[in-house]
């Protein structure tokens, strides 16, 4: 029996595994399995938060770069230069404190004679910074503050094109993101700057208000929510599928990430030795052993800054909370020009029909002639051609398409930019036409007349005659939205609003 016992002893001694009294290897628990991250730290959570926020910023600046010149540029539908001048006139002077605090933007410091270049520079800089953070997962307060200031500079001159809740929501989320990071250090795991619990709770407070505000505005706003019938109409317009809500749904995910710690989000990171997860495990182990870094002066300053930020958010939340408690709750509003803390809510009332403004042009010299041939302009995403299926563009956003949908709820007198758009179409303006999908007068003389027609759209029924003919939509004409217009008709209208009429000649 001696030989088998000796052989067994040799196998035990020569075994590759650790002995009973040996310490576990790095990244492994005593049973030899990969160690699990402990709860309560937010090192990896911060990386996920920063990358998610950088992604939304990237999309927002990409939309701005592609569309701002046509919407608010030198020859835009609502030039931001004219808007800033109106702000100056309102406060009786130049770029004084009152004007700057009313519309905080870097454009006050730039040359207004080249507004297109200014807008492009802001968008490109934002794209560059957000791309760096998205790819590397590294950020500091300087970079995050730069993104916030750059986007705020666009929102505060964007007028109706930037007047929706997701713009303020991105600015509030971005403001909190500034305090996630160290001041200068570019490191994914800045060991001297752990994620502040105050900032984490700031994100949680934001998502709580978003969800509560959205729920309360529905209960208070429309009987169909209380009757549980709103979804019959909400999905008839296919908003969440078509992407017409811009990056809103993606943005709302960002503060939700702060509800999860490293133990929950660790699966997003590889488990190899020396990786981010392994480094966090080692930091958690040292913390569990009571090994704490020596407090530094910078850390104490940092804590004071985070505390001040928390107090500021709490103070600015007072009118927001009062609004939530009010039976006359308003949604998607800001109580300060920096949009640090805002009110949110969506679809407080549901439209039961989808109406659309269809722009048409004709080359006929007589707009009233019965033989005049009117041809439709097609937008990139909004309904028009009955045979074109709803587009899928989320999280990208076509701002002109979105405002055209809102314009259909009102009259053209409430949306003067639509007549500016008509004037651009009358001269085949290339910059403006880049926002459209199809120009029926491409390659030939521009139309002599342009008009707006009002239609009601509905989806064709599956299996019905319209669907069998390849038509996604059924439409019925409601009437004229605005009458046929020529260049001469618009001359006085343009001059009264300081829009250059010469661009139409």
GIBEL-V342466 format. One record per backbone hydrogen bond with DSSP energy under -1.0 kcal/mol. NH is the residue of the N-H (numbers start at 1). CO is the residue of the C=O. E is the energy in kcal/mol with one decimal. If there is no record, write none. Layout:
[[NH | CO | E] [NH | CO | E]]
This chain:
[[5 | 1 | -1.7] [6 | 2 | -2.4] [7 | 3 | -2.4] [8 | 4 | -2.2] [9 | 5 | -2.2] [10 | 6 | -2.1] [11 | 7 | -2.0] [12 | 8 | -1.9] [13 | 9 | -2.4] [14 | 10 | -2.6] [22 | 19 | -1.5] [28 | 25 | -1.6] [29 | 33 | -2.9] [32 | 29 | -2.5] [35 | 27 | -2.5] [46 | 42 | -1.9] [47 | 43 | -1.1] [48 | 44 | -2.1] [49 | 45 | -2.7] [50 | 46 | -2.8] [51 | 47 | -2.3] [52 | 48 | -2.4] [53 | 49 | -2.7] [54 | 50 | -2.5] [55 | 51 | -2.1] [56 | 52 | -1.7] [57 | 53 | -2.5] [58 | 54 | -2.6] [59 | 55 | -2.2] [60 | 56 | -2.6] [61 | 57 | -2.9] [62 | 58 | -2.1] [63 | 59 | -2.5] [64 | 60 | -2.0] [65 | 61 | -2.5] [66 | 62 | -2.0] [67 | 63 | -1.7] [68 | 64 | -2.6] [71 | 67 | -1.5] [72 | 68 | -3.4] [76 | 73 | -1.6] [77 | 70 | -1.6] [78 | 71 | -2.9] [80 | 72 | -2.6] [83 | 79 | -1.4] [84 | 80 | -2.6] [85 | 81 | -2.0] [86 | 82 | -2.0] [87 | 83 | -1.8] [88 | 84 | -2.2] [89 | 85 | -2.5] [90 | 86 | -2.0] [91 | 87 | -1.7] [92 | 89 | -1.2] [93 | 88 | -2.0] [96 | 94 | -2.1] [100 | 96 | -2.6] [101 | 97 | -2.9] [102 | 98 | -1.6] [103 | 99 | -2.0] [108 | 105 | -1.3] [109 | 106 | -2.0] [110 | 107 | -1.1] [114 | 111 | -1.1] [118 | 114 | -1.9] [119 | 115 | -2.7] [120 | 116 | -2.3] [121 | 117 | -2.5] [122 | 118 | -2.3] [123 | 119 | -2.2] [124 | 120 | -3.0] [125 | 121 | -2.3] [126 | 122 | -2.2] [127 | 123 | -2.4] [128 | 124 | -2.4] [129 | 125 | -2.4] [130 | 126 | -2.4] [131 | 127 | -2.0] [132 | 128 | -1.9] [133 | 129 | -2.1] [134 | 130 | -2.5] [135 | 131 | -2.4] [136 | 132 | -2.5] [137 | 133 | -2.3] [141 | 182 | -2.8] [142 | 183 | -1.1] [144 | 140 | -2.3] [145 | 141 | -2.5] [146 | 142 | -2.0] [147 | 143 | -2.1] [148 | 144 | -1.9] [149 | 145 | -2.7] [150 | 146 | -2.6] [151 | 147 | -2.4] [152 | 148 | -2.3] [153 | 149 | -1.9] [155 | 151 | -2.6] [156 | 152 | -2.2] [157 | 154 | -1.2] [161 | 158 | -1.4] [162 | 159 | -1.4] [163 | 160 | -1.2] [167 | 164 | -1.6] [169 | 165 | -2.5] [170 | 166 | -2.1] [171 | 167 | -1.9] [172 | 168 | -2.6] [173 | 169 | -2.6] [174 | 170 | -2.7] [175 | 171 | -2.2] [176 | 172 | -1.9] [177 | 173 | -1.8] [178 | 174 | -1.0] [180 | 177 | -1.1] [191 | 189 | -1.4] [193 | 190 | -2.7] [200 | 196 | -2.1] [201 | 197 | -2.4] [202 | 198 | -1.4] [203 | 199 | -2.1] [204 | 200 | -1.9] [205 | 201 | -2.4] [206 | 202 | -1.7] [207 | 203 | -2.3] [208 | 204 | -2.1] [209 | 205 | -2.1] [210 | 206 | -2.3] [211 | 207 | -2.3] [212 | 208 | -2.7] [213 | 209 | -2.8] [214 | 210 | -2.1] [215 | 211 | -2.0] [216 | 212 | -2.9] [217 | 213 | -2.3] [218 | 214 | -1.0] [219 | 215 | -2.2] [220 | 216 | -2.5] [221 | 217 | -1.3] [222 | 218 | -1.6] [225 | 222 | -1.3] [227 | 223 | -1.9] [229 | 224 | -2.8] [230 | 224 | -1.2] [232 | 229 | -1.4] [233 | 230 | -1.4] [234 | 230 | -3.0] [235 | 231 | -1.8] [237 | 233 | -1.1] [242 | 238 | -2.4] [243 | 239 | -1.1] [246 | 243 | -1.2] [248 | 245 | -2.1] [251 | 247 | -2.9] [252 | 248 | -2.3] [257 | 253 | -1.1] [257 | 254 | -1.2] [259 | 256 | -1.9] [260 | 257 | -2.0] [262 | 41 | -2.7] [265 | 261 | -2.1] [266 | 262 | -1.4] [268 | 265 | -1.9] [269 | 266 | -2.0] [275 | 272 | -1.7] [279 | 275 | -2.4] [280 | 276 | -2.3] [281 | 277 | -2.3] [282 | 278 | -2.0] [283 | 279 | -2.1] [284 | 280 | -2.7] [285 | 281 | -2.3] [286 | 282 | -2.3] [287 | 283 | -2.3] [288 | 284 | -2.4] [289 | 285 | -1.5] [290 | 287 | -1.3] [291 | 286 | -2.8] [300 | 296 | -1.6] [301 | 297 | -2.2] [302 | 298 | -2.5] [303 | 299 | -2.4] [304 | 300 | -1.9] [305 | 301 | -2.4] [306 | 302 | -2.5] [307 | 303 | -2.2] [308 | 304 | -2.4] [309 | 305 | -2.4] [310 | 306 | -2.3] [311 | 307 | -2.3] [312 | 308 | -2.4] [313 | 309 | -2.7] [314 | 310 | -2.2] [315 | 311 | -2.5] [316 | 312 | -2.8] [317 | 313 | -1.1] [318 | 315 | -1.2] [321 | 317 | -2.9] [322 | 318 | -2.4] [323 | 319 | -1.9] [324 | 320 | -2.0] [325 | 321 | -2.0] [339 | 336 | -1.7] [343 | 333 | -2.8] [356 | 455 | -2.6] [358 | 453 | -3.0] [360 | 451 | -2.6] [361 | 375 | -2.3] [362 | 449 | -1.9] [369 | 366 | -1.3] [372 | 369 | -1.8] [375 | 361 | -2.9] [377 | 359 | -2.6] [378 | 438 | -1.8] [388 | 385 | -1.5] [393 | 242 | -1.1] [396 | 393 | -2.1] [402 | 398 | -2.0] [403 | 399 | -2.3] [404 | 400 | -2.2] [405 | 401 | -1.6] [406 | 402 | -1.6] [407 | 403 | -2.7] [408 | 404 | -1.2] [409 | 406 | -1.5] [410 | 407 | -1.2] [414 | 411 | -1.3] [415 | 412 | -1.0] [418 | 415 | -2.0] [419 | 416 | -1.1] [420 | 416 | -1.2] [421 | 417 | -2.3] [422 | 418 | -1.8] [423 | 419 | -2.1] [424 | 420 | -2.0] [425 | 421 | -2.1] [426 | 422 | -1.5] [427 | 424 | -1.1] [428 | 425 | -1.1] [429 | 424 | -2.4] [433 | 429 | -2.4] [435 | 432 | -2.0] [436 | 433 | -1.3] [437 | 378 | -2.3] [438 | 378 | -2.0] [442 | 439 | -1.9] [444 | 441 | -1.6] [448 | 362 | -2.1] [449 | 362 | -1.7] [450 | 485 | -1.8] [451 | 360 | -2.5] [452 | 482 | -1.9] [453 | 358 | -2.7] [454 | 479 | -3.0] [455 | 356 | -2.6] [456 | 476 | -2.6] [457 | 354 | -3.3] [458 | 474 | -2.4] [460 | 472 | -2.5] [464 | 461 | -2.4] [468 | 464 | -2.2] [469 | 465 | -1.2] [470 | 467 | -1.8] [471 | 466 | -2.5] [472 | 386 | -2.2] [473 | 386 | -1.6] [474 | 458 | -3.2] [476 | 456 | -2.0] [478 | 454 | -3.4] [479 | 454 | -1.3] [481 | 452 | -3.0] [482 | 452 | -1.5] [485 | 450 | -2.5] [490 | 486 | -1.1] [494 | 490 | -2.6] [495 | 491 | -2.1] [496 | 492 | -2.1] [498 | 495 | -1.2] [499 | 494 | -2.3] [504 | 501 | -2.1] [505 | 502 | -1.5]]
